[in-house]
Amino acid sequence: MKTGYKSIFFDLDDTLWDTYHNNKECLEEIYTDYKFDRHYDSFEAFFQIYMPHNLILWEKYRNHAIDRQTLILERFLYVLRPMGIIDNEYVLKLNHDFLQRTAKKTRLIQGAIELLDYLKPFYRLFILSNGFREVQSLKLQNAGIASYFEKLILSEDANIQKPHKEIFDFALRNTNSRRRESIMIGDSLEVDMEGAWHAKIDQIWLNPGNLPCKHIIPTYQVGTLAEIRIIL
């Protein structure tokens, strides 16, 4: 242990669990099983419509512009309406199927297990996520990393999402962690890093694409999870 940190808060999606590839794989299964090819020329055509709209909806959800139910319905209705499907019950069943499939996927970001093995003996590890309760714990369990973490802290528990400062304050209180002894690791500058920065918690930005900083400069930046071992 090389630092004064004692508590490490990890984002889950696209920080440890490979959300992009796992979700894309599930969406391709959905596309095939539900025969969406009767409208779309290819899965890639379907995906290129679904994904940008889904990201916009998640941003609105984080900013309280829409609620959870609207996010769930609209991310699929957006690609189903051109097919003449507007039935909310159908969409809810589809969404349930999608979430069940994603929870079973196990692909992790490269170096995740090695990093957790390295950190576990020296730090208290927690997950701090905006994801939905019914899938996040299953993702951890099925991917074989649940045992590394003392607690899973979700925005649904705090009634507020990252990047709002209040969820980080909630996480500190509910883990008996001190602000100056805590650090946040995440892949999103706007969601993980800015939120922790406003909460006066140090940050490690996983930035494999070497994206430019906006608004803040994180405490640390790394291109891979393996590089975190140099910091901690």
TABEL-V638029 format. One record per residue. N is the residue number from 1. RES is the residue in one letter. SS is DSSP state (H for helix, E for strand, L for the rest). PHI is phi as a letter, one per 40 degrees, with the letter a starting at -180 (NA if undefined). PSI is psi in radians with two decimals (none if undefined). Layout:
((N:RES:SS:PHI:PSI) (N:RES:SS:PHI:PSI))
//
This chain:
((1:M:L:NA:2.11) (2:K:L:b:-0.02) (3:T:L:b:3.09) (4:G:L:c:0.11) (5:Y:L:c:2.54) (6:K:L:b:-0.56) (7:S:E:b:2.27) (8:I:E:b:2.16) (9:F:E:b:2.12) (10:F:E:b:2.33) (11:D:L:c:2.66) (12:L:L:c:-0.97) (13:D:E:c:2.11) (14:D:L:g:0.18) (15:T:L:b:-0.84) (16:L:L:b:-0.85) (17:W:E:c:2.23) (18:D:L:c:1.40) (19:T:H:c:-0.79) (20:Y:H:d:-0.92) (21:H:H:c:-0.66) (22:N:H:c:-0.80) (23:N:H:c:-0.67) (24:K:H:c:-0.70) (25:E:H:c:-0.74) (26:C:H:c:-0.72) (27:L:H:c:-0.62) (28:E:H:c:-0.64) (29:E:H:c:-0.77) (30:I:H:c:-0.81) (31:Y:H:d:-0.75) (32:T:H:c:-0.87) (33:D:H:c:-0.58) (34:Y:L:c:0.05) (35:K:L:f:0.80) (36:F:H:c:-0.13) (37:D:H:c:-0.13) (38:R:H:c:-0.22) (39:H:L:b:-0.74) (40:Y:L:c:2.48) (41:D:L:c:-0.52) (42:S:L:a:2.89) (43:F:H:c:-0.70) (44:E:H:c:-0.65) (45:A:H:c:-0.74) (46:F:H:c:-0.83) (47:F:H:c:-0.66) (48:Q:H:c:-0.28) (49:I:H:c:-0.76) (50:Y:H:c:-0.90) (51:M:H:c:-0.87) (52:P:H:c:-0.69) (53:H:H:c:-0.68) (54:N:H:c:-0.73) (55:L:H:c:-0.68) (56:I:H:c:-0.74) (57:L:H:c:-0.70) (58:W:H:c:-0.66) (59:E:H:c:-0.74) (60:K:H:c:-0.70) (61:Y:H:c:-0.76) (62:R:H:c:-0.58) (63:N:L:c:0.20) (64:H:L:g:0.41) (65:A:L:c:-0.43) (66:I:L:b:2.81) (67:D:L:c:3.07) (68:R:H:d:-0.75) (69:Q:H:c:-0.69) (70:T:H:c:-0.75) (71:L:H:d:-0.85) (72:I:H:c:-0.78) (73:L:H:c:-0.84) (74:E:H:c:-0.47) (75:R:H:c:-0.52) (76:F:H:c:-0.64) (77:L:H:d:-0.56) (78:Y:H:d:-0.64) (79:V:H:c:-0.21) (80:L:H:c:-0.48) (81:R:H:d:-0.72) (82:P:H:c:-0.29) (83:M:H:c:0.00) (84:G:L:g:0.21) (85:I:L:c:2.04) (86:I:L:b:0.22) (87:D:L:c:1.99) (88:N:H:c:-0.65) (89:E:H:c:-0.71) (90:Y:H:c:-0.77) (91:V:H:c:-0.71) (92:L:H:c:-0.68) (93:K:H:c:-0.70) (94:L:H:c:-0.78) (95:N:H:c:-0.73) (96:H:H:c:-0.76) (97:D:H:c:-0.79) (98:F:H:c:-0.81) (99:L:H:c:-0.67) (100:Q:H:c:-0.70) (101:R:H:c:-0.77) (102:T:H:c:-0.65) (103:A:H:c:-0.36) (104:K:L:c:-0.17) (105:K:L:c:2.56) (106:T:L:b:0.09) (107:R:L:c:2.23) (108:L:E:b:2.78) (109:I:L:c:2.44) (110:Q:L:d:2.27) (111:G:L:g:0.02) (112:A:H:c:-0.90) (113:I:H:c:-0.76) (114:E:H:c:-0.70) (115:L:H:c:-0.77) (116:L:H:c:-0.69) (117:D:H:d:-0.69) (118:Y:H:c:-0.71) (119:L:H:c:-0.60) (120:K:H:d:-0.71) (121:P:L:c:-0.30) (122:F:L:b:-0.34) (123:Y:L:b:2.78) (124:R:E:c:2.20) (125:L:E:b:2.38) (126:F:E:b:2.68) (127:I:E:b:2.32) (128:L:E:b:1.90) (129:S:E:b:2.61) (130:N:L:c:-0.07) (131:G:L:c:2.94) (132:F:L:c:2.47) (133:R:H:d:-0.74) (134:E:H:c:-0.23) (135:V:H:b:-0.50) (136:Q:H:c:-0.74) (137:S:H:c:-0.63) (138:L:H:c:-0.65) (139:K:H:d:-0.81) (140:L:H:c:-0.80) (141:Q:H:c:-0.86) (142:N:H:c:-0.49) (143:A:L:c:-0.08) (144:G:L:g:0.41) (145:I:L:b:0.09) (146:A:H:c:-0.64) (147:S:H:c:-0.25) (148:Y:H:c:-0.34) (149:F:L:b:2.39) (150:E:L:c:-0.58) (151:K:E:a:2.55) (152:L:E:b:2.01) (153:I:E:b:2.13) (154:L:E:b:2.65) (155:S:H:c:-0.51) (156:E:H:c:-0.50) (157:D:H:c:-0.66) (158:A:H:c:-0.22) (159:N:L:g:0.50) (160:I:L:a:2.59) (161:Q:L:b:2.71) (162:K:L:d:2.47) (163:P:L:c:0.24) (164:H:L:c:2.39) (165:K:H:d:-0.60) (166:E:H:c:-0.56) (167:I:H:c:-0.56) (168:F:H:c:-0.68) (169:D:H:c:-0.73) (170:F:H:c:-0.76) (171:A:H:c:-0.74) (172:L:H:c:-0.82) (173:R:H:c:-0.74) (174:N:H:c:-0.01) (175:T:H:b:0.07) (176:N:L:f:0.81) (177:S:L:b:2.55) (178:R:L:c:2.46) (179:R:H:d:-0.84) (180:R:H:c:-0.21) (181:E:H:b:0.27) (182:S:E:b:2.70) (183:I:E:a:2.54) (184:M:E:b:2.28) (185:I:E:b:2.19) (186:G:E:a:2.92) (187:D:L:c:-0.22) (188:S:L:b:2.11) (189:L:H:c:-0.80) (190:E:H:c:-0.61) (191:V:H:c:-0.93) (192:D:H:c:-0.87) (193:M:H:c:-0.86) (194:E:H:c:-0.67) (195:G:H:c:-0.83) (196:A:H:c:-0.67) (197:W:H:d:-0.81) (198:H:H:c:-0.49) (199:A:L:c:0.05) (200:K:L:g:0.68) (201:I:L:b:2.34) (202:D:E:c:2.77) (203:Q:E:b:2.61) (204:I:E:b:2.04) (205:W:E:c:2.02) (206:L:E:c:1.87) (207:N:L:b:1.21) (208:P:L:c:-0.44) (209:G:L:c:0.03) (210:N:L:f:0.80) (211:L:L:c:2.65) (212:P:L:c:2.65) (213:C:L:c:2.50) (214:K:L:b:2.37) (215:H:L:g:-0.80) (216:I:L:b:2.83) (217:I:L:b:1.98) (218:P:L:c:2.75) (219:T:L:d:-0.77) (220:Y:E:b:2.69) (221:Q:E:b:2.47) (222:V:E:b:2.71) (223:G:L:c:-0.37) (224:T:L:a:2.80) (225:L:H:c:-0.56) (226:A:H:d:-0.58) (227:E:H:c:-0.35) (228:I:H:c:-0.48) (229:R:H:c:-0.44) (230:I:H:c:-0.57) (231:I:H:c:-0.77) (232:L:L:b:none))
//
